[in-house]
Amino acid sequence: MSTNSEKREAFSKIAVPVLDSLYRQALKYTGNPDDAEDLVQDAFERGYKAFDSFTPGTNISAWLSTILRNTYFNLYAKNKRRPQRANEETGEFNDWDLYEAADHTGEGMKSAEETYIDQLQPQEIITALKNLPPERRRVFVAAAIEGKSYKDIAADEGIKIGTVMSRLNRARTQLKKELAGYITSSGGQDGHSAYSTGRNSKNAHSVNKRDK
């Protein structure tokens, strides 16, 4: 883009038509019309700033939806509850603190972890993640929220790639067990039916198959 005005115009042309769907998503997250409007505005601004990384012709709605989701996690952590940093002795994180660095807005192939987490509701994610052991939680968040490669996670953690994969597998298995309680309490018949309801059944089946 040669000028900011041209960039803003090009962005608005393809982004404005999906504002209604973004607002519905924001309202589902926040449960409050005013907060939903603020969330959409903040996500819109982040989308504009990152617009140079958007690939023309790809799904702008999905791209902005991811930005909105991560904006929600960040803003909620900073403005709503202001959680403390990880306990230096135990390494435990407060639930929303997991998303402080979750500003991944890249477009491309999603990892198994990103696909998995996209199928869950925000509060389900938060509640289940905080019950994971710190070492499993860190690698899962790095893969699912930050979109890091297994190689990068291994380097960050100082462990082998095989260990990363093992921890991710165990994290997915534990998360499935954690979420089973919510499925039961909400009237679902089983894990598969809960994942499938209102979502792509093929993706849901892949999640269940992967965790067995």
C-alpha positions as CSV (number, residue, x, y, z in Angstrom):
1,M,0.0,0.0,0.0
2,S,1.4,3.4,-1.0
3,T,-0.4,5.5,1.6
4,N,-2.2,5.0,4.8
5,S,-5.5,6.3,3.3
6,E,-5.2,3.7,0.5
7,K,-4.5,1.0,3.0
8,R,-7.4,2.0,5.1
9,E,-9.7,2.1,2.1
10,A,-8.6,-1.4,0.9
11,F,-9.0,-2.8,4.4
12,S,-12.4,-1.3,4.9
13,K,-13.7,-2.5,1.6
14,I,-13.3,-6.2,2.5
15,A,-13.6,-5.9,6.3
16,V,-16.7,-3.8,6.8
17,P,-19.0,-6.5,5.2
18,V,-18.1,-9.0,8.0
19,L,-18.7,-6.6,10.9
20,D,-22.0,-8.1,11.7
21,S,-20.6,-11.6,12.1
22,L,-17.7,-10.2,14.2
23,Y,-20.1,-8.4,16.4
24,R,-22.1,-11.6,17.0
25,Q,-18.9,-13.4,17.9
26,A,-17.9,-10.6,20.3
27,L,-21.3,-10.5,21.9
28,K,-21.1,-14.3,22.5
29,Y,-17.7,-13.8,24.2
30,T,-18.5,-10.7,26.3
31,G,-22.3,-11.1,26.9
32,N,-22.5,-7.3,26.9
33,P,-23.4,-5.1,23.8
34,D,-21.1,-2.2,24.9
35,D,-18.1,-4.5,25.5
36,A,-18.9,-6.3,22.3
37,E,-18.7,-3.1,20.3
38,D,-15.4,-2.1,22.0
39,L,-14.0,-5.5,21.2
40,V,-14.9,-5.3,17.6
41,Q,-13.4,-1.9,17.3
42,D,-10.2,-3.0,18.9
43,A,-10.0,-6.1,16.7
44,F,-10.7,-3.9,13.7
45,E,-7.8,-1.7,14.5
46,R,-5.5,-4.7,15.1
47,G,-6.6,-6.1,11.8
48,Y,-5.8,-2.8,10.0
49,K,-2.3,-2.7,11.5
50,A,-1.7,-6.3,10.5
51,F,-3.3,-5.9,7.1
52,D,0.0,-6.1,5.3
53,S,0.3,-9.7,6.4
54,F,-3.1,-10.6,5.1
55,T,-3.1,-12.7,1.9
56,P,-5.5,-11.2,-0.7
57,G,-8.1,-13.7,-1.8
58,T,-8.1,-15.7,1.4
59,N,-10.9,-15.7,4.0
60,I,-11.0,-12.2,5.6
61,S,-13.8,-13.3,8.0
62,A,-11.7,-16.2,9.4
63,W,-8.7,-14.0,9.7
64,L,-10.5,-11.2,11.6
65,S,-12.3,-13.8,13.7
66,T,-8.9,-15.1,14.9
67,I,-7.7,-11.5,15.7
68,L,-10.9,-10.8,17.6
69,R,-10.6,-14.0,19.6
70,N,-7.0,-13.2,20.6
71,T,-7.9,-9.6,21.3
72,Y,-10.6,-10.7,23.6
73,F,-8.2,-12.9,25.6
74,N,-5.6,-10.1,25.8
75,L,-8.0,-7.3,26.7
76,Y,-9.9,-9.5,29.2
77,A,-6.7,-10.4,31.0
78,K,-5.4,-6.8,31.1
79,N,-8.6,-4.8,31.8
80,K,-11.1,-7.1,33.4
81,R,-9.3,-9.3,35.9
82,R,-5.7,-8.2,35.9
83,P,-4.3,-11.5,36.9
84,Q,-1.0,-11.9,38.7
85,R,2.1,-13.3,36.9
86,A,3.1,-16.9,37.3
87,N,4.0,-18.0,40.8
88,E,7.8,-18.1,40.9
89,E,7.9,-21.1,43.2
90,T,5.3,-23.3,41.5
91,G,5.3,-22.0,38.0
92,E,1.5,-21.9,38.1
93,F,-0.2,-19.3,35.9
94,N,-3.6,-17.7,36.7
95,D,-6.1,-18.7,34.0
96,W,-6.3,-15.6,31.8
97,D,-2.6,-15.0,32.1
98,L,-2.0,-17.8,29.6
99,Y,-3.2,-15.4,26.8
100,E,-1.0,-12.4,27.5
101,A,1.1,-13.1,24.5
102,A,-1.7,-14.6,22.3
103,D,-1.6,-12.1,19.5
104,H,-1.2,-14.6,16.6
105,T,-2.8,-13.2,13.5
106,G,-1.0,-15.1,10.8
107,E,-2.9,-16.8,8.0
108,G,-2.1,-20.3,6.8
109,M,-2.4,-24.0,7.8
110,K,-3.6,-24.5,11.3
111,S,-2.0,-27.0,13.6
112,A,-4.0,-29.8,15.2
113,E,-3.9,-27.8,18.5
114,E,-5.3,-24.6,16.8
115,T,-8.1,-26.6,15.1
116,Y,-8.9,-28.3,18.4
117,I,-9.1,-25.1,20.4
118,D,-11.2,-23.3,17.8
119,Q,-14.0,-25.8,18.4
120,L,-14.4,-24.8,22.1
121,Q,-16.0,-22.0,23.9
122,P,-13.7,-19.4,25.6
123,Q,-14.7,-20.2,29.1
124,E,-14.4,-23.9,28.5
125,I,-10.8,-23.3,27.2
126,I,-9.9,-21.2,30.3
127,T,-11.3,-23.6,32.9
128,A,-9.8,-26.7,31.3
129,L,-6.4,-25.2,30.6
130,K,-5.8,-24.0,34.1
131,N,-6.1,-27.7,35.3
132,L,-3.2,-28.8,33.1
133,P,0.2,-29.3,34.7
134,P,2.4,-26.3,33.9
135,E,4.7,-28.1,31.5
136,R,1.8,-29.4,29.4
137,R,-0.1,-26.1,29.5
138,R,2.9,-24.2,28.2
139,V,3.4,-26.3,25.2
140,F,-0.3,-26.5,24.4
141,V,-0.7,-22.7,24.6
142,A,2.4,-22.2,22.5
143,A,1.0,-24.5,19.8
144,A,-2.7,-23.6,20.0
145,I,-2.7,-19.9,20.9
146,E,0.6,-18.6,19.7
147,G,0.8,-20.8,16.6
148,K,4.4,-21.8,17.2
149,S,6.0,-24.8,15.5
150,Y,7.0,-27.9,17.5
151,K,10.6,-27.0,16.7
152,D,10.3,-23.5,18.2
153,I,8.5,-24.8,21.2
154,A,11.2,-27.4,21.8
155,A,13.9,-24.7,21.6
156,D,12.0,-22.4,24.0
157,E,11.4,-25.2,26.5
158,G,14.9,-26.7,26.2
159,I,13.4,-30.2,25.4
160,K,13.3,-32.5,22.4
161,I,10.6,-32.3,19.7
162,G,9.4,-35.8,20.7
163,T,8.9,-34.5,24.2
164,V,6.8,-31.6,22.9
165,M,4.6,-34.0,20.9
166,S,4.2,-36.2,23.9
167,R,3.2,-33.3,26.2
168,L,0.8,-32.1,23.5
169,N,-0.8,-35.5,23.2
170,R,-1.2,-35.8,27.0
171,A,-2.6,-32.2,27.2
172,R,-5.2,-33.0,24.5
173,T,-6.2,-36.2,26.4
174,Q,-6.5,-34.4,29.7
175,L,-8.5,-31.5,28.1
176,K,-10.9,-34.0,26.7
177,K,-11.4,-35.5,30.1
178,E,-11.8,-32.1,31.7
179,L,-14.4,-31.0,29.1
180,A,-16.4,-34.2,29.6
181,G,-17.6,-32.8,32.9
182,Y,-19.0,-29.7,31.1
183,I,-20.6,-31.9,28.5
184,T,-22.4,-34.0,31.1
185,S,-23.5,-31.0,33.2
186,S,-24.9,-29.2,30.1
187,G,-27.0,-32.3,29.1
188,G,-24.7,-33.7,26.3
189,Q,-24.8,-37.4,25.7
190,D,-21.1,-37.9,25.2
191,G,-18.0,-36.2,24.1
192,H,-18.5,-36.8,20.4
193,S,-22.0,-35.4,20.3
194,A,-21.0,-32.2,22.2
195,Y,-18.1,-31.5,19.9
196,S,-20.3,-32.1,16.8
197,T,-23.3,-30.0,17.8
198,G,-23.3,-26.8,15.8
199,R,-19.8,-27.5,14.4
200,N,-18.3,-29.4,11.5
201,S,-18.8,-33.0,12.3
202,K,-15.8,-34.1,10.3
203,N,-13.5,-31.9,12.4
204,A,-15.1,-33.1,15.6
205,H,-14.6,-36.7,14.6
206,S,-10.9,-36.0,13.9
207,V,-10.5,-34.6,17.4
208,N,-12.0,-37.6,19.0
209,K,-10.0,-40.0,16.9
210,R,-6.8,-38.2,17.6
211,D,-7.2,-38.4,21.4
212,K,-8.0,-42.1,21.6
